[in-house]
Amino acid sequence: MKTISLLGATGSIGTQTLDVIREHPTEFKLTALSIGKNIELARKMISEFQPELVSVQNKSDYITLKTEFPQVKFAFGPEGLIETAVYEKADILVNAVLGSVGLNPTLQAIECGKTIAIANKETLVTAGHLVMDAAKRNNVTLLPVDSEHSAIFQALQGEKAKNIERLILTASGGSFRDRSRNELENVTVQEALNHPNWSMGAKITIDSATMMNKGLEVIEAHWLFDIPYERIDVLLHKESIIHSMVEFHDSSIIAQLGTPDMRVPIQYALTYPDRLPLASANRLNLAQIGRLHFQEMDVERFRCLNFAYIAGKEGGTMPTVLNAANEAAVAAFLEGKIRFLQIEDLIEKALSTHQTIQHPSLSVIQEVDQETRQYVQSLL
């Protein structure tokens, strides 16, 4: 039985991770979890899964739950997040927390030798050099949970890195894939949250609509697979059936296919290098689907994807600025403070005013992150 610590248990990836654990009770045991502010859902999770350690965001919730579940150890705040990440009775850390808050707990877990199932994009985007160096130094495996990176990871099993020609990430195109830029001027938050293929949290759904989500995945792929940006392509694929592909020097292309279901890559990360049945998953029927469609990506239409390539190639603190500015801008859009296309404008301004610091330490990354958020706030 594998024991699991889960950061971000009440989010989209977190709840689907619990679905996988629930389906295989003899294979997985949830020993520790962290939540944000959804205390009602936390109560249900604690009652069902009986974890030994639970971390919450606020001290008031910590005090409340501690009296309700005296048999459980509780923690709170950033320290609680780290305590959950490094919990000694967990073999695998599933990092499904949202935002750059997931970086330090991941680094701490790597230092403790935990296997990392990584679904937190911001960890690799903001500090890929620190994370990969720490993983190599501690002989720690990073297992990708994102469907695109899991697809590439699966396609590379048994292959040699020297034979890779390029990585091809597929993109659904998000909520507004069939609209021109002129038609995006006055789109609503509700329209942006209506993703055609995937059920995801609000922030990642907006990122999908701007294509920033794919941009962040390009940066992640660069670090996870040690491939230069010039050899990472993005292809628009509306059906989300092919999750990503690898092209090799001999012109062969290996793709991973499946119905849009995040539980599949989550489970693969938990079972690797083995596989388990997933009885509740929908089987892919290609004959029923009939056709798959592909288009080249238009970086003028999806400017955030272009921003990500620029920031990734620049390196240093520039990806940190990209991520922090995006998080602040998306939050402002969700709160109704800015229009949809202004997300791009705010990110562009943050990138253009920043002076890159190469090879930044964790403290420098955290400082730049906060400065960027404050700068974006000042523009609202």
C-alpha positions in Angstrom: 0.0 0.0 0.0 1.3 3.5 -0.9 0.7 6.3 1.6 -0.2 9.7 0.2 0.1 13.3 1.4 -2.2 15.6 -0.6 -1.9 19.4 -0.9 -5.0 21.1 -2.1 -7.5 18.4 -1.3 -10.6 20.4 -1.9 -9.6 21.7 -5.4 -10.4 20.0 -8.7 -7.2 17.8 -8.9 -7.4 17.2 -5.1 -11.0 15.8 -5.2 -10.2 13.7 -8.3 -7.2 12.3 -6.5 -9.5 11.3 -3.7 -11.7 9.6 -6.3 -8.7 7.4 -7.3 -7.9 6.6 -3.7 -11.6 5.8 -3.0 -11.6 3.4 -6.0 -8.5 1.5 -4.8 -8.7 1.4 -1.0 -6.3 -1.6 -0.7 -3.7 0.2 -2.8 -3.6 3.7 -1.4 -3.9 5.3 2.1 -4.4 9.1 2.6 -2.3 9.9 5.6 -2.1 13.7 5.4 -4.0 16.5 3.5 -4.2 20.3 3.3 -7.2 22.4 2.5 -7.9 26.1 2.1 -11.1 27.5 3.5 -13.7 24.9 2.5 -14.2 23.6 6.0 -17.5 21.8 5.3 -15.9 19.7 2.6 -12.9 19.1 4.8 -15.1 17.7 7.5 -16.5 15.1 5.0 -13.0 14.2 3.9 -11.7 13.7 7.4 -14.6 11.5 8.3 -14.2 9.4 5.2 -10.5 9.0 4.8 -9.3 9.3 8.5 -6.0 11.1 7.8 -3.5 11.5 10.6 -2.6 15.1 9.8 -4.7 17.9 8.3 -3.5 21.5 7.5 -5.9 24.4 7.0 -5.3 28.0 5.9 -6.7 29.9 8.9 -6.0 29.5 12.6 -9.7 29.9 13.5 -10.5 26.9 11.3 -7.6 25.0 12.9 -9.1 25.7 16.4 -12.6 24.6 15.3 -11.6 21.4 13.6 -9.2 20.4 16.4 -12.0 20.3 18.9 -14.3 18.3 16.5 -11.6 15.7 15.5 -9.4 15.2 18.6 -7.9 12.0 17.1 -6.4 14.0 14.2 -3.3 16.2 14.3 -3.9 19.7 12.8 -1.7 22.5 11.5 -2.3 25.8 9.8 -0.8 28.5 7.6 2.4 28.2 5.4 4.1 26.1 8.1 1.2 23.7 8.1 1.5 23.3 4.4 5.1 22.3 4.7 4.4 20.0 7.6 1.9 18.2 5.4 4.2 18.0 2.5 7.0 16.4 4.5 4.9 14.2 6.7 7.0 11.2 7.6 4.3 8.6 7.1 3.7 9.5 3.5 5.5 8.0 0.5 4.1 10.2 -2.2 3.3 13.9 -2.1 0.6 15.0 -4.5 1.0 18.7 -5.0 -2.4 19.9 -6.2 -2.4 23.3 -4.5 -3.0 26.4 -6.6 -0.4 29.1 -7.0 3.1 29.8 -6.0 2.3 28.8 -2.4 3.1 25.3 -3.5 6.8 26.0 -4.3 8.4 25.9 -0.8 6.5 22.8 0.4 7.6 20.9 -2.8 11.3 21.9 -2.2 11.0 20.7 1.4 9.4 17.4 0.4 12.2 16.8 -2.2 14.8 17.4 0.5 13.0 14.7 2.5 13.2 12.3 -0.4 9.5 12.1 -1.2 8.3 11.0 -4.6 6.5 14.1 -6.0 3.3 13.8 -8.1 3.3 17.4 -9.4 0.1 19.1 -10.5 1.1 22.6 -9.3 2.3 24.4 -12.4 3.7 27.4 -10.5 6.4 25.3 -8.8 8.3 24.5 -12.0 7.4 27.8 -13.8 8.8 30.0 -11.0 11.7 27.9 -9.8 12.3 25.1 -12.3 16.1 25.3 -11.9 15.9 25.0 -8.1 13.3 22.2 -8.2 15.1 20.1 -10.8 18.5 20.6 -9.1 17.1 19.5 -5.8 15.4 16.5 -7.3 18.6 15.4 -9.0 20.6 16.0 -5.8 18.2 13.9 -3.7 17.5 11.3 -6.3 13.8 12.2 -6.2 11.3 11.3 -9.0 9.0 14.0 -10.3 5.9 12.4 -11.8 3.7 14.8 -13.9 0.0 14.9 -13.2 -1.0 17.4 -15.9 -2.6 15.4 -18.8 -0.2 16.8 -21.3 3.0 16.1 -19.4 1.7 12.7 -18.3 1.1 11.9 -22.0 4.7 12.9 -22.9 6.1 11.0 -19.9 4.2 7.9 -21.0 5.3 8.2 -24.6 8.9 8.4 -23.4 8.8 5.1 -21.5 11.6 2.9 -22.9 12.9 5.7 -25.1 16.2 7.5 -25.1 16.3 11.2 -24.6 18.9 11.7 -27.3 16.4 10.5 -29.9 13.8 13.1 -29.2 13.2 15.6 -32.0 10.5 17.7 -30.4 7.6 17.6 -27.9 4.1 18.5 -29.2 1.7 19.8 -26.5 -2.0 19.7 -27.5 -4.4 22.5 -26.5 -8.2 22.5 -26.5 -8.3 26.2 -27.2 -10.4 26.9 -24.1 -13.8 28.6 -23.8 -13.2 31.2 -26.6 -11.4 29.1 -29.2 -13.9 29.9 -32.0 -14.0 33.6 -31.3 -11.9 36.4 -32.8 -10.1 38.9 -30.7 -12.7 41.5 -31.5 -15.4 39.2 -30.1 -13.5 39.0 -26.8 -13.8 42.6 -25.8 -16.9 42.2 -23.6 -17.0 38.5 -22.7 -18.3 37.8 -19.2 -16.6 35.8 -16.4 -19.4 33.1 -16.7 -18.7 32.7 -20.4 -15.0 32.3 -19.7 -15.6 29.6 -17.1 -17.6 27.5 -19.6 -14.9 25.1 -20.8 -16.0 22.8 -23.6 -14.0 19.7 -22.6 -12.7 19.8 -19.1 -14.1 20.4 -15.6 -11.5 22.5 -13.8 -11.2 25.2 -11.1 -11.9 28.8 -12.0 -8.3 30.0 -12.3 -7.1 27.3 -14.5 -10.2 27.6 -16.7 -9.5 31.3 -17.3 -5.9 30.3 -18.0 -7.2 27.9 -20.6 -9.2 30.6 -22.2 -6.2 33.0 -22.5 -3.9 30.1 -23.4 -1.7 31.0 -20.5 -2.3 27.5 -19.2 -0.6 26.1 -22.2 2.2 28.6 -21.9 2.9 27.5 -18.4 2.9 23.9 -19.5 5.5 24.7 -22.2 7.8 26.1 -19.4 7.0 23.0 -17.3 7.8 20.7 -20.2 11.2 22.4 -20.6 12.2 21.6 -17.1 10.6 18.2 -16.7 12.1 16.8 -19.9 15.2 19.0 -20.4 14.1 20.1 -23.9 14.9 23.6 -25.3 12.0 25.8 -26.0 12.7 25.8 -29.7 11.8 22.1 -29.7 8.5 22.4 -27.8 5.5 23.0 -30.0 1.8 23.6 -29.3 -1.0 22.3 -31.5 -4.7 23.2 -31.3 -6.7 20.0 -30.9 -10.3 20.7 -30.0 -11.4 17.2 -29.0 -8.7 16.8 -26.2 -8.4 13.1 -27.2 -4.6 13.2 -28.0 -3.2 14.6 -24.8 0.3 15.2 -26.3 2.9 13.7 -28.6 6.6 13.1 -28.9 8.4 13.2 -32.3 11.7 11.3 -32.7 14.6 11.8 -35.0 13.4 9.0 -37.3 10.1 10.9 -37.9 8.1 8.5 -35.7 5.5 10.2 -33.5 4.2 8.5 -30.3 0.9 9.9 -28.9 -1.1 9.2 -25.8 -4.9 9.1 -26.3 -7.8 8.9 -24.0 -11.1 10.6 -23.0 -10.8 13.9 -21.1 -10.5 12.5 -17.6 -7.9 13.8 -15.1 -8.2 10.8 -12.9 -6.3 8.8 -15.5 -3.0 10.8 -15.3 -3.5 11.2 -11.5 -3.7 7.4 -11.1 -0.8 6.8 -13.4 1.4 9.1 -11.2 0.3 7.2 -8.1 0.8 3.7 -9.6 3.9 4.3 -11.7 5.6 2.2 -13.1 2.6 0.0 -12.8 -1.0 0.5 -13.8 -4.3 -0.3 -12.2 -7.8 -0.6 -13.7 -10.0 2.5 -13.5 -13.5 1.0 -13.8 -15.3 4.4 -13.6 -13.4 5.8 -16.6 -15.1 6.2 -20.0 -13.4 4.1 -22.7 -12.2 5.8 -25.8 -14.2 4.8 -28.9 -12.4 6.2 -32.0 -14.9 4.7 -34.4 -17.6 6.6 -32.6 -15.6 9.9 -32.6 -14.8 9.5 -36.3 -12.5 12.5 -36.8 -9.9 14.4 -34.9 -9.1 18.0 -35.8 -5.8 19.9 -35.5 -4.7 23.5 -36.2 -1.5 25.5 -35.8 -1.5 27.9 -32.9 -1.9 31.6 -33.6 0.3 33.4 -31.1 -1.1 36.8 -32.2 -4.6 35.5 -31.3 -3.4 33.9 -28.1 -0.8 36.4 -26.9 -0.3 34.8 -23.5 1.2 31.7 -25.1 3.7 34.0 -26.8 4.5 35.7 -23.5 5.3 32.3 -22.0 7.8 31.4 -24.7 9.5 34.9 -24.3 9.7 34.6 -20.5 10.8 31.0 -20.7 13.6 31.7 -23.1 14.7 34.7 -21.1 14.8 32.6 -18.0 15.9 33.8 -14.5 13.1 35.7 -12.7 11.1 36.4 -15.9 8.9 33.3 -15.6 8.2 34.3 -12.0 7.0 37.6 -13.2 4.9 35.9 -15.9 3.2 33.7 -13.3 2.7 36.3 -10.6 1.3 38.9 -13.0 -1.1 36.3 -14.5 -2.3 35.2 -11.1 -3.0 38.8 -10.1 -4.6 39.7 -13.4 -6.9 36.6 -13.4 -8.0 37.3 -9.9 -8.9 40.8 -10.9 -10.9 39.5 -13.9 -12.8 37.0 -11.7 -13.6 39.8 -9.3 -15.0 41.9 -12.1 -12.3 44.6 -11.9 -11.0 44.3 -15.4 -12.1 43.0 -18.8 -10.9 39.7 -20.3 -8.4 41.1 -22.7 -6.9 43.3 -20.0 -5.4 40.2 -18.5 -2.9 40.2 -21.4 -2.2 43.9 -21.0 -1.3 43.7 -17.4 1.0 40.7 -17.9 2.7 42.5 -20.8 3.3 45.6 -18.7 4.8 43.5 -15.9 7.1 41.7 -18.2 8.3 44.8 -20.0 9.2 46.7 -16.8 11.1 43.8 -15.1 14.9 43.6 -15.1 15.7 39.9 -15.2 17.8 38.4 -12.4 19.5 35.2 -13.6 19.9 32.1 -11.4 17.7 33.5 -8.6 17.6 32.0 -5.1 14.3 31.0 -3.5 14.3 34.3 -1.5 14.8 36.4 -4.6 12.0 34.4 -6.4 9.6 35.1 -3.5 10.6 38.8 -3.4 10.0 39.2 -7.2 6.8 37.3 -6.9 5.4 39.8 -4.3 6.7 42.8 -6.1 5.1 41.8 -9.3 1.7 41.2 -7.6 1.9 44.7 -6.0 2.8 46.2 -9.4 -0.2 44.7 -11.1 -2.4 45.8 -8.2 -1.1 49.3 -8.7 -2.3 49.3 -12.3 -5.9 48.3 -11.6 
